[in-house]
Amino acid sequence: MKSSGDFYVSNFLLMLGRCIKTIWIVTAVLTLSVGVHADSRAGLEVRPVALSDAIKPGDRLGRLRFLGMLQLPNPVVDGMRFSQLSGLAWDDDDGILYAISDKGYLFHLQPVFENGLLTGLKLLKAFHLREPGSGKPLMSTRADSEGMDIVNGRNGRKGDAELLVSFERFPRIMRYRPNGDAFGEYPLPAPLNDARRYHDSNKMLESVCVDSKLGILTTPEVPLNSERQGFTHIFSVDGKSWVYPFPAGNRISALECLGNNRVLALESNFNVFRGRLEVFLKLATLPAGGATESVAVDTAVTLDNSKGHQTDNFEGLARHRGNRFFLVSDDNDLFIQRSLLMYFELLDR
């Protein structure tokens, strides 16, 4: 089961035809031969990656100050492969970076910093996300966890964090404890509660974030079938919505609530014919009562592989401290893609 990043796979199928079968075979062989018996609860063997030949840690691009990026390995911990990372959340009280995968796995991570730069990563624990009631691990299409945010992650008390996780295939927003136990679900408002309104089952709720005033926010990866061309909506679970401008071909992979009604959106656009991947970080302020007219959006930075930027299928976004953030890519369990963890600062104009 793939994440919304599967559009990469489908595009490669179109481009490579039968050759993709060879890729899958080689991938399967590598999966069996590399890391299957690994059990890492210490420092991962990461590789530092520059944002480009011209942009090193500490340098600025647009409103982004680059503070390090790591290419991550994919060990298996307690039967769960550390790959297909699609959502992040930072627990400031316990010093844990949570990451979820498209397989319904929850990882506890500890970033390592030197002089304010991201230099390493420890993998502490791994848990299955579980079904409410039965407590059984999420399986098959029920396990396509995509977006994540945290409640009680900065209240000065350890051990009381709650994780909100959004899903595709079966669109929903669930409440989880850090050990993967489910203890609640937020009902979705119309039209998000109708699976027929989505573009398809693999382009549903990739994002979720919590604003102290606006509540829980989410948006489909691509506009619903009923949307006007060039627009989508950001929704709150209590029924408010905001019209958000949305260029054709883009997709929204994450939202991060910044407070004061401000959100940071992670968008991307992949042009299969040109092999061009653009990643955008955009800022918007949402009026308290919702908005029937398009909200103003400011692009803070554009990462573009055609300009030499090291990009991949970035899907997870989490605020660390102040204006510093983590960004992670989903490798789709394909050796031709990478799990990249970037650390950056969002600068004022």
MOLIN-V721195 format. One record per residue. N is the residue number from 1. RES is the residue in three letters. PHI is phi in whole degrees, -180 to 180 (* if undefined). Layout:
n: {N N}
res: {RES RES}
phi: {PHI PHI}
This chain:
n: {1 2 3 4 5 6 7 8 9 10 11 12 13 14 15 16 17 18 19 20 21 22 23 24 25 26 27 28 29 30 31 32 33 34 35 36 37 38 39 40 41 42 43 44 45 46 47 48 49 50 51 52 53 54 55 56 57 58 59 60 61 62 63 64 65 66 67 68 69 70 71 72 73 74 75 76 77 78 79 80 81 82 83 84 85 86 87 88 89 90 91 92 93 94 95 96 97 98 99 100 101 102 103 104 105 106 107 108 109 110 111 112 113 114 115 116 117 118 119 120 121 122 123 124 125 126 127 128 129 130 131 132 133 134 135 136 137 138 139 140 141 142 143 144 145 146 147 148 149 150 151 152 153 154 155 156 157 158 159 160 161 162 163 164 165 166 167 168 169 170 171 172 173 174 175 176 177 178 179 180 181 182 183 184 185 186 187 188 189 190 191 192 193 194 195 196 197 198 199 200 201 202 203 204 205 206 207 208 209 210 211 212 213 214 215 216 217 218 219 220 221 222 223 224 225 226 227 228 229 230 231 232 233 234 235 236 237 238 239 240 241 242 243 244 245 246 247 248 249 250 251 252 253 254 255 256 257 258 259 260 261 262 263 264 265 266 267 268 269 270 271 272 273 274 275 276 277 278 279 280 281 282 283 284 285 286 287 288 289 290 291 292 293 294 295 296 297 298 299 300 301 302 303 304 305 306 307 308 309 310 311 312 313 314 315 316 317 318 319 320 321 322 323 324 325 326 327 328 329 330 331 332 333 334 335 336 337 338 339 340 341 342 343 344 345 346 347 348 349}
res: {MET LYS SER SER GLY ASP PHE TYR VAL SER ASN PHE LEU LEU MET LEU GLY ARG CYS ILE LYS THR ILE TRP ILE VAL THR ALA VAL LEU THR LEU SER VAL GLY VAL HIS ALA ASP SER ARG ALA GLY LEU GLU VAL ARG PRO VAL ALA LEU SER ASP ALA ILE LYS PRO GLY ASP ARG LEU GLY ARG LEU ARG PHE LEU GLY MET LEU GLN LEU PRO ASN PRO VAL VAL ASP GLY MET ARG PHE SER GLN LEU SER GLY LEU ALA TRP ASP ASP ASP ASP GLY ILE LEU TYR ALA ILE SER ASP LYS GLY TYR LEU PHE HIS LEU GLN PRO VAL PHE GLU ASN GLY LEU LEU THR GLY LEU LYS LEU LEU LYS ALA PHE HIS LEU ARG GLU PRO GLY SER GLY LYS PRO LEU MET SER THR ARG ALA ASP SER GLU GLY MET ASP ILE VAL ASN GLY ARG ASN GLY ARG LYS GLY ASP ALA GLU LEU LEU VAL SER PHE GLU ARG PHE PRO ARG ILE MET ARG TYR ARG PRO ASN GLY ASP ALA PHE GLY GLU TYR PRO LEU PRO ALA PRO LEU ASN ASP ALA ARG ARG TYR HIS ASP SER ASN LYS MET LEU GLU SER VAL CYS VAL ASP SER LYS LEU GLY ILE LEU THR THR PRO GLU VAL PRO LEU ASN SER GLU ARG GLN GLY PHE THR HIS ILE PHE SER VAL ASP GLY LYS SER TRP VAL TYR PRO PHE PRO ALA GLY ASN ARG ILE SER ALA LEU GLU CYS LEU GLY ASN ASN ARG VAL LEU ALA LEU GLU SER ASN PHE ASN VAL PHE ARG GLY ARG LEU GLU VAL PHE LEU LYS LEU ALA THR LEU PRO ALA GLY GLY ALA THR GLU SER VAL ALA VAL ASP THR ALA VAL THR LEU ASP ASN SER LYS GLY HIS GLN THR ASP ASN PHE GLU GLY LEU ALA ARG HIS ARG GLY ASN ARG PHE PHE LEU VAL SER ASP ASP ASN ASP LEU PHE ILE GLN ARG SER LEU LEU MET TYR PHE GLU LEU LEU ASP ARG}
phi: {* -103 -83 -61 -65 -60 -61 -63 -63 -64 -67 -65 -61 -66 -79 -106 58 -67 -62 -63 -62 -64 -60 -65 -64 -63 -60 -63 -63 -63 -60 -75 -103 -120 77 -64 -100 -70 -146 -103 -123 -127 -67 -77 -83 -94 -125 -67 -130 -77 -65 -164 -61 -99 -121 -107 -51 100 -81 -115 -136 58 -99 -105 -102 -77 -123 116 -147 -124 -89 -98 -80 -131 -68 -108 -121 51 83 -114 -79 -83 -157 52 -76 -129 -148 -133 -155 -106 -102 -72 -69 -103 66 -119 -99 -88 -136 -114 -114 -68 -93 80 -103 -121 -113 -102 -123 -131 -71 -116 -122 -137 55 81 -107 -76 -124 -162 -152 -108 -101 -92 -149 -141 -136 -81 -72 -119 -72 -66 85 -76 74 -77 -59 -60 -131 53 -70 -76 -100 -81 -77 -129 -107 -154 -146 -128 -116 64 -94 -141 -102 83 -118 -83 83 -116 -70 -125 -106 -101 -128 -103 -132 -104 67 -117 -63 -168 -126 -110 -106 -130 -87 -62 -94 92 -76 -86 -140 171 -144 -94 -61 -85 -78 -68 -94 -66 -83 -114 -60 -71 -82 -83 -60 -164 -68 -101 -137 -109 -97 -85 -134 -159 -153 -118 -109 -64 -106 -88 89 -87 -114 -155 -156 -65 -60 -127 -57 -62 -59 -88 -74 -71 -62 92 -142 -140 -128 -96 -117 -104 -69 -90 107 -74 -150 -133 -75 -126 -67 -146 -61 -58 92 -80 -144 -103 -105 -159 -125 -127 -79 -105 91 55 67 -99 -128 -111 -107 -102 -122 -150 -147 -115 -100 -65 -72 -100 66 -103 -118 -114 -123 -123 -113 -126 -110 -145 -110 -102 -57 -58 -93 96 -150 -90 -105 -63 -78 -76 -126 -118 -81 -78 -160 -124 -101 -139 -66 -70 -104 89 -76 -79 -122 -154 -79 -67 -133 -109 -142 -149 -76 -94 -140 62 -104 -107 -140 -107 -139 -130 -109 -96 -85 57 58 -115 -69 -84 -119 -132 -91 -114 -114 -106 -123 -152 -113 -94 -95 -71 -62}
